Amino acid sequence: FISMSHPKIEIVQQQWWLFSFTNDIRTKVYATYLDILPQDLASLLLGMVFGVQPPMSFNFLNSLKMAGVMHIIAASGMNITLVAAAVMSLTGSFLRRKMVMGIPLS
């Protein structure tokens, strides 16, 4: 078995800007969806793209359940996560891990 004793985690300041940059992009896309689209449609799109579920109106949520497509919201967000993980693992073989983690995927 593998064991670790006293692991040390530290934030490297040189790479922090990369995380901040990708987080800013995600925040701006998130806000743009909410600003441009009606709340229900923005919530649906955010669920499909980012895998989050912002508040939807009861009628819209009920309509999705009645149509039998509610699972698509969670499944699409999960698919994007799986694709992002695959891209990270593929690029991780020839790029440093710190650089791979900063690639904007969503």
C-alpha positions as CSV (number, residue, x, y, z in Angstrom):
1,F,0.0,0.0,0.0
2,I,1.0,3.6,-0.4
3,S,1.4,5.9,2.6
4,M,2.1,9.6,3.0
5,S,3.3,11.2,6.2
6,H,3.2,15.0,6.8
7,P,2.2,16.1,3.3
8,K,2.9,19.7,2.6
9,I,0.6,21.8,0.4
10,E,1.7,25.3,-0.6
11,I,0.3,27.9,-3.0
12,V,2.8,28.8,-5.7
13,Q,2.3,32.5,-6.4
14,Q,3.5,32.2,-10.0
15,Q,0.6,29.9,-11.0
16,W,-2.1,31.7,-8.9
17,W,-2.8,34.1,-11.7
18,L,-3.7,31.2,-14.0
19,F,-6.4,29.9,-11.6
20,S,-7.7,33.4,-11.1
21,F,-7.8,34.0,-14.9
22,T,-9.8,30.8,-15.5
23,N,-12.1,31.5,-12.6
24,D,-12.8,35.0,-13.9
25,I,-13.7,33.6,-17.3
26,R,-16.1,31.2,-15.7
27,T,-17.7,33.9,-13.6
28,K,-18.1,36.2,-16.6
29,V,-19.7,33.5,-18.7
30,Y,-22.0,32.6,-15.8
31,A,-23.1,36.2,-15.3
32,T,-23.5,36.8,-19.0
33,Y,-25.9,33.8,-19.3
34,L,-28.0,35.2,-16.4
35,D,-28.0,38.7,-17.8
36,I,-28.9,37.9,-21.4
37,L,-31.3,34.9,-21.1
38,P,-34.5,34.6,-19.1
39,Q,-33.9,33.0,-15.7
40,D,-35.4,29.6,-16.6
41,L,-33.4,29.3,-19.8
42,A,-30.2,30.6,-18.2
43,S,-30.6,28.1,-15.4
44,L,-31.1,25.3,-17.9
45,L,-28.0,26.3,-19.9
46,L,-25.9,26.7,-16.7
47,G,-26.9,23.3,-15.6
48,M,-25.9,21.8,-19.0
49,V,-22.6,23.7,-19.3
50,F,-21.4,24.0,-15.7
51,G,-23.3,21.2,-14.0
52,V,-24.9,23.6,-11.5
53,Q,-28.6,24.2,-10.8
54,P,-29.5,27.8,-10.2
55,P,-33.0,28.4,-9.1
56,M,-35.7,27.7,-11.7
57,S,-39.3,28.6,-11.5
58,F,-41.6,25.8,-10.2
59,N,-43.5,25.6,-13.5
60,F,-40.4,25.3,-15.6
61,L,-38.9,22.7,-13.3
62,N,-42.1,20.8,-13.3
63,S,-42.3,20.9,-17.1
64,L,-38.8,19.5,-17.4
65,K,-39.8,16.7,-15.0
66,M,-43.0,16.0,-16.9
67,A,-41.2,15.8,-20.2
68,G,-38.7,13.4,-18.7
69,V,-35.6,15.5,-19.6
70,M,-34.5,16.6,-16.1
71,H,-31.7,14.1,-16.1
72,I,-30.1,15.9,-19.2
73,I,-29.2,18.9,-17.0
74,A,-27.1,16.9,-14.6
75,A,-25.8,14.4,-17.3
76,S,-24.6,17.2,-19.5
77,G,-22.7,18.9,-16.7
78,M,-21.2,15.6,-15.8
79,N,-20.2,14.9,-19.4
80,I,-18.3,18.2,-19.6
81,T,-16.5,17.3,-16.4
82,L,-15.5,13.9,-17.9
83,V,-14.3,15.6,-21.1
84,A,-12.3,18.1,-19.0
85,A,-10.8,15.3,-17.0
86,A,-9.8,13.4,-20.2
87,V,-8.2,16.5,-21.7
88,M,-6.3,17.2,-18.5
89,S,-5.0,13.6,-18.4
90,L,-4.0,13.6,-22.0
91,T,-2.2,16.9,-21.8
92,G,-0.7,16.0,-18.5
93,S,1.6,13.5,-20.2
94,F,3.5,16.2,-21.9
95,L,2.8,19.4,-19.9
96,R,3.6,20.1,-16.2
97,R,0.7,19.4,-13.9
98,K,0.5,23.0,-12.7
99,M,0.0,24.2,-16.3
100,V,-2.6,21.5,-17.1
101,M,-4.7,22.5,-14.1
102,G,-4.9,26.1,-15.4
103,I,-6.2,25.3,-18.9
104,P,-9.7,26.9,-19.2
105,L,-12.1,24.1,-20.0
106,S,-15.4,25.4,-18.7
